[in-house]
Amino acid sequence: MIFVALTGAAVLLQAIVLLAMFFALRKTAKTMQAEISDLRSTITPVVNDTKDFLTRVGPKIDAVATDLVEIAHGLRTQGEEMQASAAEILERVRRQTGRLDVIATGFLDGMERAGAIVTQALNVPLRQINAVAAFAKALIGGLRAPVPQNAPRPTHSAADKDLFV
């Protein structure tokens, strides 16, 4: 019988603990419902405003995205055109540089030839003038010199005494 009484007391104690848990859980559930309703009343306007904002701005965002795609495509096209234009300009500059090189080389070669011709044209008469001047100097120097005496010149020197020819 003691066993039955202890089992009954344990069941009764278990029922009291379960009842206390039920009340605590019910109180917690009511508090959670109140908190959820407060949260819902606070969040609902924000969600509605966000929804309205996205509804109003959504088409504009789509338009901006479309415009950005068009701008990017236009920039890519213009970049390719600029690159092609730059390549064409560089090719023209290279050709013109080649032409200028040919012109400058021809001009400088002509100047070199002209300088050589002028140098030769001036050197020949200058040499002839120098030759005439040297002749005149020698002639004048020879005419100014005293007339030499016709004294016999020795045909050998004293240093040649041991030589036999």
N, CA, C and O of each residue as an XYZ file, in Angstrom:
660
protein
N       0.760     -1.140      0.000
C       0.000      0.000      0.000
C       0.849      1.275      0.000
O       0.469      2.295     -0.573
N       1.885      1.196      0.588
C       2.789      2.331      0.616
C       3.233      2.621     -0.833
O       3.418      3.770     -1.232
N       3.385      1.592     -1.553
C       3.799      1.755     -2.921
C       2.747      2.522     -3.709
O       3.070      3.401     -4.508
N       1.518      2.187     -3.481
C       0.421      2.827     -4.185
C       0.340      4.280     -3.733
O       0.112      5.168     -4.555
N       0.528      4.542     -2.411
C       0.450      5.899     -1.900
C       1.609      6.720     -2.481
O       1.412      7.871     -2.872
N       2.795      6.147     -2.540
C       3.943      6.865     -3.098
C       3.731      7.103     -4.588
O       4.083      8.167     -5.097
N       3.176      6.155     -5.275
C       2.925      6.317     -6.708
C       1.883      7.391     -6.904
O       2.016      8.213     -7.811
N       0.825      7.411     -6.063
C      -0.218      8.425     -6.175
C       0.354      9.805     -5.887
O       0.027     10.770     -6.578
N       1.234      9.908     -4.835
C       1.837     11.193     -4.499
C       2.737     11.652     -5.641
O       2.774     12.842     -5.956
N       3.461     10.725     -6.265
C       4.348     11.077     -7.380
C       3.538     11.543     -8.571
O       3.925     12.486     -9.261
N       2.409     10.881     -8.817
C       1.551     11.275     -9.946
C       0.956     12.642     -9.655
O       0.881     13.490    -10.544
N       0.520     12.868     -8.379
C      -0.053     14.155     -8.001
C       0.999     15.252     -8.129
O       0.701     16.337     -8.627
N       2.222     14.982     -7.685
C       3.306     15.958     -7.786
C       3.609     16.241     -9.264
O       3.877     17.379     -9.648
N       3.562     15.206    -10.062
C       3.806     15.366    -11.492
C       2.700     16.203    -12.120
O       2.978     17.034    -12.985
N       1.453     16.003    -11.706
C       0.329     16.768    -12.231
C       0.480     18.230    -11.839
O       0.209     19.119    -12.647
N       0.919     18.495    -10.578
C       1.089     19.875    -10.127
C       2.207     20.547    -10.941
O       2.060     21.697    -11.353
N       3.296     19.853    -11.169
C       4.413     20.412    -11.956
C       3.941     20.666    -13.381
O       4.268     21.705    -13.956
N       3.177     19.740    -13.965
C       2.674     19.927    -15.329
C       1.708     21.099    -15.382
O       1.709     21.861    -16.348
N       0.863     21.253    -14.326
C      -0.074     22.367    -14.274
C       0.699     23.680    -14.173
O       0.337     24.658    -14.828
N       1.758     23.717    -13.365
C       2.565     24.930    -13.224
C       3.248     25.241    -14.551
O       3.331     26.401    -14.955
N       3.733     24.211    -15.223
C       4.352     24.415    -16.535
C       3.333     24.929    -17.541
O       3.653     25.768    -18.383
N       2.083     24.416    -17.450
C       1.025     24.860    -18.349
C       0.761     26.340    -18.153
O       0.677     27.096    -19.120
N       0.627     26.760    -16.874
C       0.346     28.168    -16.605
C       1.522     29.064    -17.038
O       1.317     30.136    -17.607
N       2.724     28.620    -16.765
C       3.900     29.395    -17.164
C       3.975     29.488    -18.690
O       4.290     30.541    -19.246
N       3.687     28.388    -19.343
C       3.712     28.378    -20.799
C       2.620     29.254    -21.366
O       2.837     29.950    -22.358
N       1.412     29.234    -20.736
C       0.304     30.058    -21.187
C       0.641     31.533    -20.995
O       0.335     32.359    -21.855
N       1.268     31.863    -19.875
C       1.655     33.247    -19.622
C       2.711     33.688    -20.635
O       2.652     34.795    -21.171
N       3.666     32.815    -20.885
C       4.713     33.117    -21.868
C       4.106     33.263    -23.259
O       4.528     34.133    -24.020
N       3.139     32.441    -23.602
C       2.479     32.514    -24.906
C       1.740     33.828    -25.047
O       1.789     34.456    -26.105
N       1.037     34.265    -23.964
C       0.328     35.543    -24.020
C       1.322     36.694    -24.168
O       1.079     37.631    -24.929
N       2.435     36.625    -23.448
C       3.453     37.675    -23.553
C       4.045     37.683    -24.964
O       4.258     38.748    -25.544
N       4.305     36.516    -25.504
C       4.851     36.410    -26.867
C       3.861     36.954    -27.880
O       4.251     37.639    -28.827
N       2.560     36.650    -27.686
C       1.547     37.179    -28.603
C       1.513     38.692    -28.537
O       1.400     39.359    -29.565
N       1.611     39.241    -27.331
C       1.609     40.696    -27.184
C       2.842     41.293    -27.866
O       2.745     42.294    -28.576
N       3.988     40.675    -27.644
C       5.227     41.165    -28.266
C       5.156     41.042    -29.789
O       5.588     41.934    -30.518
N       4.608     39.927    -30.250
C       4.477     39.715    -31.702
C       3.523     40.726    -32.304
O       3.775     41.250    -33.389
N       2.419     41.008    -31.604
C       1.469     41.996    -32.135
C       2.103     43.384    -32.131
O       1.881     44.161    -33.060
N       2.905     43.718    -31.081
C       3.622     45.000    -31.085
C       4.620     45.043    -32.234
O       4.716     46.034    -32.959
N       5.356     43.957    -32.385
C       6.335     43.881    -33.473
C       5.642     43.966    -34.825
O       6.116     44.648    -35.734
N       4.532     43.277    -34.950
C       3.776     43.296    -36.199
C       3.263     44.704    -36.476
O       3.318     45.174    -37.612
N       2.762     45.379    -35.438
C       2.251     46.734    -35.650
C       3.390     47.699    -35.990
O       3.162     48.705    -36.662
N       4.600     47.409    -35.540
C       5.747     48.262    -35.864
C       6.317     47.923    -37.241
O       6.675     48.818    -38.007
N       6.397     46.660    -37.543
C       7.025     46.232    -38.793
C       6.089     46.373    -39.988
O       6.547     46.653    -41.096
N       4.822     46.190    -39.790
C       3.877     46.235    -40.909
C       3.951     47.550    -41.667
O       4.004     47.513    -42.896
N       3.959     48.727    -41.009
C       4.086     49.960    -41.800
C       5.405     50.046    -42.561
O       5.453     50.536    -43.689
N       6.487     49.557    -41.921
C       7.787     49.599    -42.615
C       7.743     48.705    -43.841
O       8.217     49.085    -44.912
N       7.175     47.520    -43.684
C       7.078     46.596    -44.822
C       6.188     47.190    -45.901
O       6.516     47.113    -47.085
N       5.075     47.776    -45.510
C       4.166     48.389    -46.494
C       4.843     49.554    -47.198
O       4.725     49.698    -48.414
N       5.561     50.400    -46.430
C       6.266     51.524    -47.049
C       7.344     51.027    -48.009
O       7.524     51.576    -49.096
N       8.048     49.995    -47.598
C       9.092     49.420    -48.463
C       8.477     48.844    -49.726
O       9.011     48.991    -50.826
N       7.340     48.184    -49.542
C       6.651     47.605    -50.704
C       6.196     48.711    -51.647
O       6.369     48.603    -52.861
N       5.614     49.777    -51.094
C       5.191     50.903    -51.928
C       6.380     51.563    -52.610
O       6.314     51.920    -53.786
N       7.487     51.723    -51.849
C       8.694     52.324    -52.411
C       9.227     51.496    -53.580
O       9.561     52.026    -54.639
N       9.296     50.195    -53.359
C       9.790     49.326    -54.430
C       8.833     49.315    -55.619
O       9.264     49.197    -56.765
N       7.554     49.436    -55.349
C       6.588     49.485    -56.442
C       6.779     50.761    -57.268
O       6.691     50.743    -58.496
N       7.041     51.864    -56.565
C       7.242     53.132    -57.275
C       8.602     53.174    -57.964
O       8.709     53.652    -59.093
N       9.637     52.679    -57.295
C      11.004     52.814    -57.792
C      11.392     51.677    -58.733
O      12.318     51.840    -59.527
N      10.736     50.569    -58.670
C      11.078     49.408    -59.491
C      11.197     49.729    -60.971
O      12.206     49.380    -61.584
N      10.204     50.383    -61.568
C      10.339     50.722    -63.001
C      11.496     51.680    -63.262
O      12.164     51.596    -64.293
N      11.725     52.594    -62.316
C      12.833     53.532    -62.506
C      14.172     52.798    -62.438
O      15.095     53.100    -63.195
N      14.265     51.842    -61.533
C      15.498     51.042    -61.450
C      15.697     50.254    -62.736
O      16.817     50.147    -63.235
N      14.611     49.702    -63.273
C      14.714     48.994    -64.553
C      15.170     49.942    -65.654
O      16.009     49.587    -66.483
N      14.603     51.168    -65.657
C      14.992     52.148    -66.676
C      16.455     52.535    -66.521
O      17.177     52.651    -67.511
N      16.897     52.736    -65.278
C      18.298     53.090    -65.040
C      19.210     51.944    -65.482
O      20.245     52.179    -66.105
N      18.832     50.725    -65.164
C      19.641     49.567    -65.574
C      19.713     49.488    -67.101
O      20.772     49.221    -67.669
N      18.577     49.723    -67.755
C      18.562     49.709    -69.219
C      19.451     50.818    -69.772
O      20.214     50.608    -70.715
N      19.338     52.012    -69.163
C      20.179     53.130    -69.605
C      21.665     52.822    -69.401
O      22.494     53.136    -70.255
N      21.989     52.212    -68.278
C      23.379     51.856    -68.031
C      23.899     50.854    -69.053
O      25.044     50.939    -69.499
N      23.049     49.909    -69.416
C      23.446     48.933    -70.441
C      23.679     49.651    -71.764
O      24.657     49.371    -72.458
N      22.788     50.578    -72.122
C      22.952     51.326    -73.370
C      24.203     52.196    -73.333
O      24.934     52.292    -74.319
N      24.444     52.831    -72.181
C      25.642     53.667    -72.050
C      26.898     52.817    -72.189
O      27.840     53.200    -72.883
N      26.909     51.666    -71.530
C      28.076     50.777    -71.615
C      28.296     50.321    -73.056
O      29.431     50.275    -73.532
N      27.206     49.986    -73.744
C      27.332     49.568    -75.145
C      27.850     50.731    -75.995
O      28.731     50.551    -76.835
N      27.292     51.930    -75.767
C      27.748     53.106    -76.518
C      29.214     53.408    -76.259
O      29.964     53.720    -77.184
N      29.621     53.314    -74.994
C      31.027     53.560    -74.665
C      31.940     52.527    -75.310
O      33.027     52.856    -75.787
N      31.492     51.282    -75.322
C      32.297     50.231    -75.960
C      32.433     50.525    -77.452
O      33.520     50.405    -78.017
N      31.326     50.911    -78.086
C      31.354     51.218    -79.516
C      32.266     52.414    -79.788
O      33.082     52.386    -80.709
N      32.119     53.468    -78.972
C      32.961     54.648    -79.162
C      34.427     54.325    -78.904
O      35.310     54.838    -79.591
N      34.684     53.478    -77.917
C      36.066     53.071    -77.649
C      36.670     52.340    -78.837
O      37.826     52.570    -79.194
N      35.888     51.462    -79.447
C      36.379     50.741    -80.625
C      36.623     51.706    -81.780
O      37.610     51.579    -82.505
N      35.703     52.688    -81.952
C      35.882     53.682    -83.014
C      37.124     54.536    -82.751
O      37.881     54.842    -83.672
N      37.326     54.916    -81.484
C      38.504     55.716    -81.132
C      39.780     54.917    -81.397
O      40.771     55.456    -81.889
N      39.743     53.635    -81.066
C      40.915     52.798    -81.282
C      41.206     52.683    -82.786
O      42.360     52.762    -83.209
N      40.160     52.496    -83.579
C      40.354     52.408    -85.023
C      40.880     53.730    -85.573
O      41.771     53.744    -86.422
N      40.318     54.855    -85.081
C      40.783     56.172    -85.532
C      42.235     56.401    -85.138
O      43.023     56.913    -85.934
N      42.587     56.028    -83.925
C      43.969     56.200    -83.473
C      44.914     55.358    -84.320
O      46.000     55.813    -84.680
N      44.510     54.139    -84.638
C      45.351     53.278    -85.476
C      45.518     53.891    -86.868
O      46.612     53.867    -87.433
N      44.432     54.438    -87.418
C      44.499     55.064    -88.738
C      45.401     56.299    -88.703
O      46.204     56.515    -89.611
N      45.264     57.105    -87.652
C      46.098     58.308    -87.525
C      47.565     57.917    -87.401
O      48.428     58.526    -88.032
N      47.847     56.908    -86.593
C      49.235     56.460    -86.437
C      49.800     55.940    -87.756
O      50.973     56.163    -88.056
N      48.978     55.250    -88.544
C      49.438     54.755    -89.844
C      49.753     55.931    -90.768
O      50.767     55.926    -91.465
N      48.872     56.943    -90.768
C      49.125     58.125    -91.604
C      50.377     58.864    -91.155
O      51.175     59.309    -91.980
N      50.543     58.991    -89.852
C      51.740     59.661    -89.326
C      52.987     58.885    -89.727
O      53.996     59.479    -90.106
N      52.920     57.550    -89.644
C      54.068     56.734    -90.043
C      54.400     56.948    -91.523
O      55.568     57.085    -91.887
N      53.366     56.975    -92.374
C      53.614     57.196    -93.809
C      54.192     58.581    -94.058
O      55.141     58.729    -94.828
N      53.622     59.601    -93.408
C      54.124     60.960    -93.595
C      55.555     61.083    -93.081
O      56.373     61.788    -93.672
N      55.853     60.400    -91.984
C      57.211     60.422    -91.453
C      58.177     59.797    -92.456
O      59.285     60.294    -92.654
N      57.750     58.712    -93.082
C      58.583     58.101    -94.121
C      58.817     59.049    -95.284
O      59.930     59.152    -95.801
N      57.750     59.748    -95.693
C      57.895     60.711    -96.801
C      58.827     61.852    -96.402
O      59.690     62.256    -97.181
N      58.651     62.368    -95.190
C      59.528     63.441    -94.725
C      60.975     62.969    -94.641
O      61.900     63.730    -94.924
N      61.163     61.728    -94.256
C      62.517     61.176    -94.185
C      63.144     61.142    -95.573
O      64.304     61.513    -95.753
N      62.366     60.695    -96.546
C      62.875     60.647    -97.926
C      63.198     62.059    -98.413
O      64.237     62.285    -99.033
N      62.293     63.015    -98.126
C      62.512     64.398    -98.566
C      63.751     64.977    -97.892
O      64.599     65.570    -98.558
N      63.862     64.807    -96.574
C      65.006     65.359    -95.836
C      66.307     64.707    -96.289
O      67.323     65.386    -96.438
N      66.283     63.392    -96.510
C      67.482     62.699    -96.967
C      67.886     63.211    -98.349
O      69.065     63.466    -98.597
N      66.912     63.362    -99.249
C      67.214     63.887   -100.583
C      67.772     65.306   -100.514
O      68.720     65.639   -101.226
N      67.182     66.143    -99.655
C      67.651     67.520    -99.508
C      69.088     67.537    -98.990
O      69.943     68.243    -99.525
N      69.343     66.749    -97.939
C      70.689     66.738    -97.357
C      71.714     66.148    -98.324
O      72.848     66.624    -98.390
N      71.324     65.113    -99.077
C      72.230     64.572   -100.092
C      72.531     65.621   -101.155
O      73.677     65.760   -101.582
N      71.513     66.360   -101.585
C      71.715     67.432   -102.572
C      72.627     68.523   -102.035
O      73.482     69.044   -102.752
N      72.435     68.864   -100.761
C      73.298     69.878   -100.149
C      74.747     69.379   -100.091
O      75.686     70.144   -100.309
N      74.911     68.102    -99.797
C      76.260     67.534    -99.747
C      76.905     67.562   -101.129
O      78.075     67.918   -101.268
N      76.133     67.184   -102.150
C      76.657     67.219   -103.525
C      76.984     68.647   -103.944
O      78.014     68.902   -104.568
N      76.088     69.582   -103.591
C      76.327     70.986   -103.950
C      77.591     71.495   -103.244
O      78.394     72.217   -103.836
N      77.755     71.107   -101.965
C      78.961     71.520   -101.244
C      80.208     70.954   -101.884
O      81.224     71.641   -101.987
N      80.141     69.699   -102.316
C      81.301     69.079   -102.970
C      81.614     69.783   -104.285
O      82.780     70.012   -104.607
N      80.580     70.127   -105.043
C      80.792     70.809   -106.328
C      81.378     72.193   -106.101
O      82.303     72.603   -106.802
N      80.834     72.922   -105.109
C      81.347     74.267   -104.821
C      82.797     74.170   -104.352
O      83.647     74.958   -104.768
N      83.073     73.189   -103.477
C      84.444     73.023   -102.979
C      85.390     72.727   -104.130
O      86.477     73.299   -104.210
N      84.978     71.835   -105.019
C      85.835     71.499   -106.158
C      85.968     72.705   -107.082
O      87.053     72.984   -107.592
N      84.872     73.416   -107.294
C      84.910     74.567   -108.193
C      85.811     75.667   -107.636
O      86.453     76.391   -108.397
N      85.860     75.791   -106.307
C      86.719     76.821   -105.720
C      88.158     76.347   -105.559
O      89.082     77.151   -105.680
N      88.368     75.073   -105.291
C      89.722     74.565   -105.063
C      90.582     74.618   -106.322
O      91.758     74.974   -106.241
N      90.035     74.281   -107.466
C      90.829     74.260   -108.699
C      91.346     75.668   -109.025
O      92.547     75.826   -109.247
N      90.492     76.687   -109.062
C      91.040     78.030   -109.350
C      91.970     78.525   -108.243
O      92.949     79.216   -108.527
N      91.676     78.179   -106.977
C      92.559     78.618   -105.898
C      93.933     77.972   -106.033
O      94.943     78.632   -105.787
N      93.995     76.710   -106.413
C      95.292     76.060   -106.621
C      96.044     76.729   -107.776
O      97.255     76.942   -107.719
N      95.291     77.047   -108.812
C      95.933     77.704   -109.952
C      96.442     79.086   -109.559
O      97.533     79.492   -109.958
N      95.633     79.812   -108.767
C      96.062     81.138   -108.322
C      97.281     81.006   -107.415
O      98.226     81.788   -107.523
N      97.262     80.005   -106.512
C      98.416     79.774   -105.630
C      99.657     79.420   -106.456
O     100.761     79.870   -106.147
N      99.475     78.623   -107.492
C     100.618     78.253   -108.344
C     101.180     79.486   -109.056
O     102.394     79.670   -109.145
N     100.272     80.324   -109.559
C     100.731     81.549   -110.249
C     101.439     82.461   -109.247
O     102.464     83.062   -109.567
N     100.879     82.565   -108.007
C     101.497     83.418   -106.989
C     102.879     82.872   -106.616
O     103.830     83.638   -106.463
N     102.987     81.535   -106.471
C     104.284     80.944   -106.138
C     105.287     81.185   -107.269
O     106.456     81.475   -107.015
N     104.826     81.062   -108.515
C     105.701     81.320   -109.658
C     106.176     82.767   -109.648
O     107.355     83.056   -109.851
N     105.221     83.674   -109.406
C     105.570     85.104   -109.402
C     106.556     85.395   -108.281
O     107.508     86.150   -108.478
N     106.345     84.814   -107.119
C     107.241     85.028   -105.979
C     108.629     84.501   -106.302
O     109.632     85.157   -106.021
N     108.682     83.311   -106.893
C     109.973     82.734   -107.240
C     110.668     83.571   -108.313
O     111.882     83.770   -108.253
N     109.917     84.057   -109.278
C     110.474     84.868   -110.351
C     111.007     86.180   -109.795
O     112.111     86.615   -110.126
N     110.192     86.804   -108.936
C     110.626     88.081   -108.364
C     111.820     87.850   -107.451
O     112.774     88.628   -107.448
N     111.758     86.772   -106.678
C     112.897     86.462   -105.795
C     114.153     86.171   -106.601
O     115.253     86.549   -106.197
N     114.000     85.510   -107.723
C     115.165     85.192   -108.564
C     115.707     86.431   -109.253
O     116.917     86.546   -109.446
N     114.863     87.333   -109.616
C     115.310     88.538   -110.276
C     115.947     89.505   -109.283
O     116.810     90.288   -109.679
N     115.574     89.484   -108.071
C     116.107     90.388   -107.059
C     117.445     89.889   -106.511
O     118.231     90.675   -105.982
N     117.693     88.655   -106.629
C     118.922     88.099   -106.065
C     120.132     88.596   -106.853
O     120.043     88.806   -108.063
N     121.248     88.782   -106.177
C     122.452     89.229   -106.902
C     122.909     88.165   -107.908
O     122.668     86.971   -107.730
N     123.523     88.599   -108.887
C     123.983     87.706   -109.942
C     125.171     86.906   -109.390
O     126.114     87.503   -108.870
N     125.147     85.617   -109.487
C     126.263     84.832   -108.940
C     127.496     84.915   -109.872
O     127.377     85.040   -111.091
N     128.648     84.840   -109.252
C     129.913     84.824   -109.973
C     130.071     83.445   -110.588
O     129.618     82.453   -110.018
N     130.697     83.376   -111.725
C     130.885     82.091   -112.374
C     132.110     81.374   -111.815
O     132.973     80.931   -112.573
N     132.179     81.269   -110.602
C     133.301     80.579   -109.986
C     133.059     79.087   -110.093
O     131.931     78.613   -109.958
N     134.155     78.341   -110.343
C     133.958     76.905   -110.467
C     133.521     76.303   -109.128
O     133.978     76.686   -108.051
N     132.683     75.415   -109.252
C     132.200     74.743   -108.039
C     132.963     73.456   -107.867
O     133.237     72.729   -108.822
N     133.294     73.197   -106.633
C     133.992     71.927   -106.448
C     133.040     70.766   -106.684
O     131.871     70.837   -106.304
N     133.512     69.726   -107.292
C     132.684     68.582   -107.610
C     132.706     67.538   -106.523
O     131.889     66.618   -106.499
N     133.648     67.695   -105.631
C     133.690     66.746   -104.519
C     134.063     67.504   -103.254
O     134.521     68.646   -103.299
N     133.859     66.853   -102.155
C     134.141     67.517   -100.885
C     135.315     66.823   -100.227
O     135.779     65.785   -100.697
N     135.786     67.391    -99.156
C     136.913     66.826    -98.441
C     136.528     65.504    -97.795
O     137.385     64.658    -97.541
N     135.261     65.331    -97.534
C     134.818     64.100    -96.899
C     134.856     62.937    -97.879
O     134.804     61.776    -97.473
N     134.948     63.247    -99.173
C     134.938     62.196   -100.169
C     136.344     61.676   -100.538
O     136.467     60.917   -101.499
N     137.367     62.046    -99.833
C     138.736     61.689   -100.215
C     139.020     60.198   -100.191
O     139.866     59.719   -100.947
N     138.340     59.471    -99.352
C     138.594     58.030    -99.283
C     137.702     57.235   -100.251
O     137.820     56.012   -100.332
N     136.859     57.885   -100.945
C     135.925     57.172   -101.845
C     136.544     57.098   -103.239
O     137.190     58.029   -103.721
N     136.316     55.960   -103.850
C     136.781     55.792   -105.215
C     135.600     55.497   -106.105
O     134.828     54.569   -105.862
N     135.472     56.305   -107.142
C     134.373     56.114   -108.059
C     134.883     55.812   -109.432
O     134.093     55.618   -110.356
